[in-house]
Each structure stands twice: as C-alpha cells, then as structure tokens.
C-alpha cells in the first residue's frame, strides 16, 4: 500500500492529528518528527485529490490520542519542575498509556489495513518527544540502562511520578577498636524496639541495639547527609567478628544512598568528614563515587584474608610441638562444620577451606601469636580451637590440648581482582 493511500484512509477514519497520522508511516521515512511527517501527508493528499483536508477543530480532538500529542511541552515542563530538587546527569522517561488509547492505535491501523505494530506506537513517541524536551531543559543525557532519574507519565490519571535511583560511594574501612559490629545489631531481647513488656529494655537500655556503635553508624550517616538522601544502606565485602579489629589496607565497602538530592560530592572531602565523625574508632580511605554494580561486586568479592591472633593454651606447649603443628596446617585442606557459635543463624553444613600459609611464635608456655593466610570463609577461631571436633585438622587437635583465640585482628582482605579495580578496567574498555 502506498503512503498516500494509507494517509487517505487514515484521514477518512475521523478527526486525526498530524502526529497520529505521521506515526502510521514512521518506519518509512527519517529526519522528520511524526507531526511534520503527518502534516506533509495531509498536504500531499489535499494536493493530489484537489480537495482541502482541514486541520482539527478545537472542539473536535483527535479520536486516536485524544489530544495527548499536543501535550509534549506541557509534560516536559511538569517533569522538569518535578525533578528540580534532584541533582542528576542522566534521565529516562516512561509513559503509561490508557488501554483505550492503545486500542485506538490498533483500530486506526486496522482501519487503514496495517499491522498493529506498523509505524510507531503512541507510548514510544511520547517517551521520545517529552524526553528530548526534558533533556534540553535540564542539560542531562538520556540513559536507557540505569538513569539517575526516571520520570513516569500516567496519561490515565494525568499524574507524574519521579523515581530516583541510588547513588553509591566505594571505599575501604579499618576498624581500630573491638566490639564494634559492621552493621547495626538489633537487640535480641526487644527485637530492636527498645521496649520490653511496655518498659525500657534492660538489654539495650532503650537504644534498640546490642551495641551502641557500628561501622555503618560511624560512616553511612555522613554520606547520607552529604548526598541529602532518604536512607543509607551499608554493603561490605564480608564481615569480621565483632570482637576483631580490621586493620591493614581495610575491608572494601559500598554505602548506597537512596533518593539522593545531591550526587556531585567531593570524595576527598567526604573521606575527611567521615574520619572526623568516626573519631579514630573507624577509618576510611580511597572513597570514590561508584555505580550500582559495585554493590554486587563488593558483596561477591571472593576474598582471601590474613589474620593475626593471640592464642592461649590449656597446657604447656613446646616450641617444637608448635612448629610441627603449624607445618601440618600449612597448605592443608580444612574440613569445617558450621561453628557452634553461629549455627543459630546459619545452616549446619560441612565445608572445605584452604590454609594458604601459617606462621607463629610461642610467647610463653601457654601462649602464642599466630598469623594465618586463608581462603575466604575459613573460620580461623575454629581452626585454632577445633570446635569440639567440628573442625579438622585444628591447632588444638594437633597439639592435643585446648586452645582459644583471645584476640583477633584482620590484617588483610584481598581478592584475585579487587572490585573497584575490575570495574574501572572494564569501564576503560579492558585497557590498563
């Protein structure tokens, strides 16, 4: 069917705006808007038939879009106002088209003898035309994958919704003091409410938390304030025991800020502010802005770890026996049932983990210092104690005496490919 024949039939279906006319043949020409395309077709039909095809009357709107094609500028202005409070560089628009208008689109194509997917649909045109106007007003770029803001137009309710995607800050933290958990730890007695049987909970003093501070509480609030968001979520590359320090280069983490109003923060200034707020209990370094995929990269980091431990023995241990035991553990495959201390929150399974390296010094007859480099997921406290036979082999088992870790420091967390370095590598096209 020729373009003019299609246009003639469409114009004979009832009052039709230029945009809806042009959308029918949008896939047959380029370089014009649908409105311009439709206007040209209207003029061409009039010239060929030597009969004027008039414009729509104000009280006689287009029967297909019911006037929505004339509202691009209005929707764009409303969208620009709605996103005004937010700082963003990328955006996307989406449209909810009422079933009636979608049906009108199908009826028009049926009327002129076209497939239902011919040309361009009303939703697609609205997204593009409103979107390009919004981009021009806000000096932002469209992003179809993960925009900073998404504007949804609902034609049925004549309402507009703004969805703001999270912002992310990546870095590493060191925990300088013991008895600080990584994230907020709700009180077990009151379930985090701060109340028990209507009274202040004795277990937490009404705070709702088992510990007064956490790495999350000493870092995330500063990022939340800087980005003026609604909520902060802390994501770590694993976690150390609450009684362990996290030293060395630190543990990778990401702070996610939901619905941020500000994204263009200075990472160096932010790092200084976090460290001042944490007051030496926690330190962060290497802060930088990141993308959403960093959360999964950090959480999925297959990190090996190095630990330093103080160990106490139930009986005297000779230096020779200690050295022999370390030689047995060096490079060994360790079989571990889930430790008794965590079976209440983790499935009781048997896992194997590797000891990559181990060294230590006998400090006295009943005390030693130990350093272990092991595969991620190795329970090092149980490597020492044996956990009543649930870890084999173990230092306690090889020495045939009780052994317990009295102080634990994590001195290194490292994966084969660091999460941020890998992300930068691929972002640079696979070039160093």
C-alpha positions as CSV (number, residue, x, y, z in Angstrom):
1,X,0.0,0.0,0.0
2,X,1.4,3.5,-0.9
3,X,2.0,6.0,1.8
4,X,-0.6,8.4,0.3
5,X,-3.2,5.7,0.2
6,X,-2.5,4.9,3.8
7,X,-2.8,8.6,4.7
8,X,-6.0,9.0,2.7
9,X,-7.7,6.1,4.5
10,X,-6.5,7.3,7.9
11,X,-7.8,10.8,7.3
12,X,-11.1,9.3,6.4
13,X,-11.4,7.5,9.7
14,X,-12.3,10.6,11.6
15,X,-10.6,13.6,13.2
16,X,-6.9,12.8,13.2
17,X,-3.9,14.9,14.4
18,X,-0.7,15.3,12.4
19,X,1.3,13.2,14.9
20,X,-1.0,10.2,14.8
21,X,-1.1,10.4,11.1
22,X,2.7,10.5,10.8
23,X,3.2,7.7,13.3
24,X,1.5,5.3,10.9
25,X,4.4,5.6,8.5
26,X,7.2,6.5,10.9
27,X,9.2,3.5,9.8
28,X,9.1,4.6,6.1
29,X,11.0,7.9,6.3
30,X,13.5,9.6,8.5
31,X,14.6,13.0,9.6
32,X,11.1,14.4,10.5
33,X,9.0,14.4,13.6
34,X,5.7,12.5,13.3
35,X,3.9,15.8,13.4
36,X,5.9,17.1,10.5
37,X,5.5,13.8,8.7
38,X,1.8,13.9,9.2
39,X,1.4,17.5,8.1
40,X,3.3,16.7,4.9
41,X,1.0,13.8,4.2
42,X,-2.1,15.9,4.8
43,X,-0.9,18.5,2.3
44,X,0.1,15.8,-0.2
45,X,-3.3,14.2,-0.1
46,X,-5.1,17.5,-0.5
47,X,-3.0,18.4,-3.5
48,X,-3.5,15.0,-5.2
49,X,-7.2,14.9,-4.5
50,X,-7.6,18.6,-5.2
51,X,-9.7,18.8,-2.1
52,X,-8.6,20.5,1.1
53,X,-8.1,18.4,4.2
54,X,-8.6,20.8,7.1
55,X,-6.9,21.0,10.5
56,X,-8.6,19.7,13.6
57,X,-11.1,22.0,15.3
58,X,-10.6,22.8,19.0
59,X,-13.8,21.1,20.0
60,X,-13.1,18.1,17.7
61,X,-9.9,16.5,19.1
62,X,-8.0,13.6,17.5
63,X,-10.0,10.4,18.0
64,X,-6.8,8.3,18.5
65,X,-4.7,10.1,21.0
66,X,-7.5,12.4,22.3
67,X,-5.2,15.4,22.3
68,X,-2.2,13.8,24.1
69,X,0.1,14.5,21.1
70,X,-0.3,18.2,21.7
71,X,0.9,18.0,25.4
72,X,4.6,17.2,24.9
73,X,5.7,20.6,26.0
74,X,3.3,20.6,29.0
75,X,4.5,17.2,30.2
76,X,8.2,18.2,29.8
77,X,7.6,21.4,31.8
78,X,5.9,19.4,34.6
79,X,8.7,16.8,34.5
80,X,11.4,19.5,34.7
81,X,9.7,21.0,37.7
82,X,9.3,17.6,39.4
83,X,13.0,16.7,39.1
84,X,14.1,20.2,40.1
85,X,15.1,19.2,43.7
86,X,17.5,16.4,42.4
87,X,21.0,16.6,41.0
88,X,21.4,14.3,38.1
89,X,23.2,13.9,34.8
90,X,21.2,11.1,33.2
91,X,17.5,10.5,32.9
92,X,14.8,8.5,31.2
93,X,11.1,9.0,30.6
94,X,8.4,6.4,30.6
95,X,4.7,6.5,29.8
96,X,1.6,4.6,31.0
97,X,-0.9,4.8,28.1
98,X,-4.5,4.0,29.0
99,X,-5.9,0.8,27.4
100,X,-8.5,3.0,25.5
101,X,-5.8,4.9,23.7
102,X,-3.8,1.7,22.9
103,X,-7.0,0.3,21.5
104,X,-7.5,3.4,19.3
105,X,-4.0,2.9,18.0
106,X,-4.9,-0.7,17.0
107,X,-8.2,0.4,15.5
108,X,-6.6,3.0,13.3
109,X,-4.1,0.5,11.9
110,X,-6.9,-2.0,11.3
111,X,-8.9,0.8,9.5
112,X,-6.1,1.5,7.1
113,X,-5.0,-2.1,6.6
114,X,-1.7,-2.0,8.5
115,X,-0.3,-4.5,11.0
116,X,-0.8,-3.4,14.7
117,X,2.9,-2.9,15.1
118,X,3.4,-0.8,12.0
119,X,5.0,2.6,12.3
120,X,5.4,3.9,15.9
121,X,3.2,3.4,18.9
122,X,1.9,6.4,20.9
123,X,3.9,5.4,24.0
124,X,7.2,5.4,22.1
125,X,6.5,8.8,20.6
126,X,5.6,10.3,24.0
127,X,8.7,8.9,25.6
128,X,10.9,10.4,22.9
129,X,9.2,13.8,22.4
130,X,8.8,14.5,26.1
131,X,12.2,13.1,26.9
132,X,14.1,15.2,24.4
133,X,12.4,18.3,25.7
134,X,13.2,17.4,29.3
135,X,16.8,16.8,28.4
136,X,17.1,20.2,26.7
137,X,15.6,21.9,29.8
138,X,17.8,20.1,32.3
139,X,21.0,19.7,30.3
140,X,21.0,15.9,31.0
141,X,21.6,12.9,28.8
142,X,19.2,10.1,28.3
143,X,20.2,6.7,29.7
144,X,18.2,3.6,28.9
145,X,20.1,1.3,31.2
146,X,20.3,2.9,34.7
147,X,19.5,6.7,34.7
148,X,19.9,8.8,37.7
149,X,16.2,9.7,37.5
150,X,13.2,8.1,35.8
151,X,10.1,10.2,35.0
152,X,6.9,8.2,34.5
153,X,3.9,9.9,32.9
154,X,0.5,8.4,33.6
155,X,-2.0,9.6,30.9
156,X,-5.0,8.0,32.6
157,X,-4.6,9.9,35.9
158,X,-2.8,12.9,34.5
159,X,-0.1,12.4,37.2
160,X,3.7,12.3,37.0
161,X,6.0,10.2,39.2
162,X,9.7,10.6,39.7
163,X,11.9,7.6,40.6
164,X,15.4,8.5,41.8
165,X,18.0,5.7,41.6
166,X,20.5,5.3,44.3
167,X,24.0,6.9,44.4
168,X,27.0,4.9,45.6
169,X,30.3,5.5,47.4
170,X,33.0,2.9,47.4
171,X,36.0,2.7,49.8
172,X,37.8,0.6,52.4
173,X,37.4,0.8,56.2
174,X,39.6,0.0,59.1
175,X,38.1,-0.8,62.5
176,X,40.5,0.3,65.2
177,X,38.6,-0.9,68.2
178,X,37.0,-4.2,69.2
179,X,33.3,-4.8,70.0
180,X,32.1,-2.7,67.1
181,X,29.9,-4.7,64.6
182,X,30.0,-3.9,60.9
183,X,26.3,-3.0,60.7
184,X,23.5,-2.1,63.2
185,X,22.9,-5.0,65.5
186,X,19.3,-5.0,66.9
187,X,18.9,-6.1,70.5
188,X,17.9,-9.7,70.8
189,X,15.8,-9.1,73.9
190,X,13.5,-6.4,72.5
191,X,13.8,-7.1,68.8
192,X,15.2,-3.6,68.2
193,X,12.2,-1.8,69.6
194,X,13.9,-0.5,72.8
195,X,10.9,-1.7,74.8
196,X,10.1,-5.0,76.6
197,X,6.7,-5.6,78.1
198,X,6.0,-1.9,77.8
199,X,9.1,-0.8,79.8
200,X,12.6,0.2,78.7
201,X,14.5,-2.8,77.6
202,X,17.2,-3.7,80.1
203,X,19.3,-5.5,77.5
204,X,19.9,-2.4,75.4
205,X,18.9,0.5,77.7
206,X,16.2,1.5,75.3
207,X,18.5,2.1,72.3
208,X,17.2,-0.9,70.4
209,X,20.7,-2.0,69.6
210,X,23.0,-4.6,71.1
211,X,26.0,-2.3,70.5
212,X,25.9,1.4,70.7
213,X,28.0,1.9,67.5
214,X,28.8,0.0,64.3
215,X,31.0,0.7,61.3
216,X,27.7,1.5,59.5
217,X,26.7,4.0,62.1
218,X,30.1,5.7,62.1
219,X,30.3,6.1,58.3
220,X,27.0,6.0,56.5
221,X,25.3,9.0,58.2
222,X,28.0,11.3,56.9
223,X,27.5,10.1,53.3
224,X,23.7,10.3,53.8
225,X,24.0,13.9,54.9
226,X,26.4,14.9,52.1
227,X,24.1,13.5,49.4
228,X,20.9,14.6,51.1
229,X,19.2,11.3,50.6
230,X,16.3,9.4,52.3
231,X,18.2,6.3,53.5
232,X,21.7,4.8,53.6
233,X,22.5,1.1,53.2
234,X,25.9,-0.3,54.1
235,X,27.3,-3.2,52.0
236,X,30.6,-4.9,53.0
237,X,32.9,-7.4,51.4
238,X,32.1,-10.0,54.1
239,X,32.5,-9.0,57.7
240,X,34.8,-9.6,60.6
241,X,33.8,-10.8,64.0
242,X,32.5,-8.1,66.3
243,X,35.5,-8.6,68.7
244,X,38.0,-8.4,65.9
245,X,39.8,-5.4,64.6
246,X,40.0,-4.7,60.9
247,X,43.5,-3.3,60.1
248,X,45.9,-3.2,57.2
249,X,44.5,-1.7,54.0
250,X,41.0,-2.3,55.2
251,X,37.9,-4.0,54.0
252,X,36.0,-2.9,50.8
253,X,32.6,-1.5,51.3
254,X,29.9,0.5,49.5
255,X,27.4,3.0,51.0
256,X,24.2,3.2,49.0
257,X,22.2,6.4,49.3
258,X,18.6,6.1,48.3
259,X,16.8,9.0,46.6
260,X,19.8,11.4,46.8
261,X,19.2,15.0,46.0
262,X,23.0,15.6,45.6
263,X,25.3,13.4,43.7
264,X,28.3,15.6,42.8
265,X,30.2,15.3,46.1
266,X,33.9,15.6,46.6
267,X,35.2,12.1,47.7
268,X,38.3,13.6,49.4
269,X,36.2,16.0,51.5
270,X,33.7,13.3,52.2
271,X,36.5,11.0,53.4
272,X,37.8,13.6,55.8
273,X,34.4,14.3,57.2
274,X,33.7,10.5,57.8
275,X,37.1,10.1,59.6
276,X,36.4,13.1,61.7
277,X,32.9,11.8,62.6
278,X,34.3,8.3,63.4
279,X,36.9,9.9,65.7
280,X,39.5,7.2,65.3
281,X,37.3,4.2,66.1
282,X,36.8,3.6,62.4
283,X,38.9,5.0,59.5
284,X,38.0,5.0,55.8
285,X,40.2,5.6,52.7
286,X,40.0,5.6,49.0
287,X,36.5,6.9,48.9
288,X,35.2,7.4,45.3
289,X,31.9,7.6,43.6
290,X,30.8,4.3,42.2
291,X,28.0,2.7,40.2
292,X,25.2,0.3,41.2
293,X,27.0,-2.8,40.0
294,X,29.7,-2.1,42.7
295,X,27.3,-3.5,45.4
296,X,27.3,-6.9,43.8
297,X,31.0,-6.7,43.1
298,X,31.8,-6.0,46.7
299,X,29.3,-8.4,48.2
300,X,30.5,-11.1,45.8
301,X,34.2,-10.5,46.3
302,X,35.9,-13.9,46.7
303,X,38.4,-12.5,49.2
304,X,41.2,-14.4,50.9
305,X,42.2,-13.0,54.3
306,X,45.2,-12.7,56.6
307,X,44.6,-12.8,60.4
308,X,46.8,-12.1,63.4
309,X,45.8,-13.9,66.6
310,X,46.8,-14.2,70.3
311,X,46.3,-17.8,71.3
312,X,46.0,-19.3,74.8
313,X,46.6,-23.0,75.6
314,X,45.2,-25.1,78.4
315,X,48.6,-26.8,78.9
316,X,52.2,-26.0,78.3
317,X,53.2,-26.2,74.6
318,X,56.8,-26.6,73.4
319,X,58.2,-24.6,70.5
320,X,59.0,-27.8,68.7
321,X,55.4,-29.2,69.0
322,X,54.1,-25.8,68.0
323,X,56.2,-25.7,64.9
324,X,55.3,-29.3,64.0
325,X,51.6,-28.4,64.3
326,X,52.0,-25.4,62.0
327,X,53.8,-27.5,59.4
328,X,50.8,-29.8,59.3
329,X,48.4,-26.9,58.9
330,X,50.4,-25.0,56.3
331,X,48.7,-25.6,52.9
332,X,46.2,-28.0,54.4
333,X,42.6,-28.5,53.4
334,X,40.4,-27.9,56.4
335,X,37.0,-29.6,56.9
336,X,34.7,-27.4,59.0
337,X,31.2,-28.0,60.2
338,X,29.3,-24.7,60.8
339,X,30.7,-23.4,64.1
340,X,28.5,-23.9,67.1
341,X,28.6,-20.2,67.8
342,X,26.8,-19.4,64.5
343,X,24.6,-22.5,64.0
344,X,21.6,-20.5,65.3
345,X,21.8,-18.3,62.2
346,X,23.5,-20.4,59.5
347,X,22.8,-23.8,58.0
348,X,24.8,-26.6,59.6
349,X,26.9,-27.8,56.7
350,X,30.4,-29.2,56.2
351,X,32.7,-27.0,54.1
352,X,36.3,-27.3,53.0
353,X,38.7,-24.3,53.0
354,X,42.4,-23.9,52.3
355,X,45.1,-22.6,54.6
356,X,47.4,-20.8,52.2
357,X,50.0,-20.0,54.8
358,X,50.5,-20.1,58.6
359,X,53.3,-18.9,60.9
360,X,53.6,-18.0,64.6
361,X,55.7,-17.6,67.7
362,X,55.4,-19.2,71.1
363,X,55.3,-16.3,73.5
364,X,55.2,-18.3,76.7
365,X,54.5,-22.0,77.7
366,X,50.7,-21.4,77.4
367,X,50.5,-18.5,74.8
368,X,51.4,-17.9,71.2
369,X,51.0,-15.4,68.5
370,X,49.7,-16.7,65.2
371,X,49.3,-15.4,61.6
372,X,47.1,-17.2,59.2
373,X,46.5,-16.5,55.5
374,X,43.4,-18.5,54.4
375,X,40.7,-18.9,51.8
376,X,37.6,-16.7,52.2
377,X,35.2,-18.3,54.6
378,X,37.8,-20.1,56.7
379,X,36.7,-20.0,60.3
380,X,40.1,-19.2,61.9
381,X,38.9,-19.3,65.6
382,X,37.8,-22.8,65.0
383,X,41.0,-23.6,63.1
384,X,42.7,-22.9,66.4
385,X,40.1,-24.4,68.9
386,X,38.8,-27.4,66.8
387,X,35.3,-26.5,68.0
388,X,34.9,-29.9,69.8
389,X,35.9,-31.8,66.7
390,X,33.8,-29.9,64.2
391,X,37.0,-28.6,62.5
392,X,39.6,-31.0,61.3
393,X,42.6,-30.7,61.4
394,X,43.0,-27.9,64.0
395,X,45.8,-26.5,66.1
396,X,44.2,-27.8,69.3
397,X,43.8,-31.2,67.9
398,X,47.4,-31.5,66.6
399,X,48.8,-30.2,70.0
400,X,46.3,-32.4,72.0
401,X,45.4,-29.5,74.3
402,X,42.7,-26.9,74.5
403,X,43.4,-23.7,72.5
404,X,41.4,-20.5,72.2
405,X,41.8,-17.2,70.4
406,X,42.0,-14.4,72.9
407,X,42.5,-11.5,70.4
408,X,41.9,-11.4,66.7
409,X,42.9,-8.8,64.0
410,X,42.1,-9.0,60.3
411,X,45.2,-7.6,58.7
412,X,44.4,-8.0,55.0
413,X,41.3,-8.6,52.8
414,X,42.3,-9.2,49.2
415,X,40.7,-10.9,46.2
416,X,42.2,-12.0,42.9
417,X,40.6,-9.0,41.3
418,X,39.7,-6.1,43.5
419,X,36.1,-4.9,42.9
420,X,36.7,-1.3,42.0
421,X,39.8,-2.0,40.0
422,X,37.9,-4.6,37.9
423,X,35.1,-2.2,37.3
424,X,37.5,0.5,36.2
425,X,39.3,-1.9,34.0
426,X,36.1,-2.8,32.0
427,X,34.9,0.8,32.1
428,X,38.2,1.7,30.3
429,X,37.5,-0.8,27.5
430,X,39.7,-3.5,29.0
431,X,42.8,-1.4,28.9
432,X,45.1,-0.5,31.9
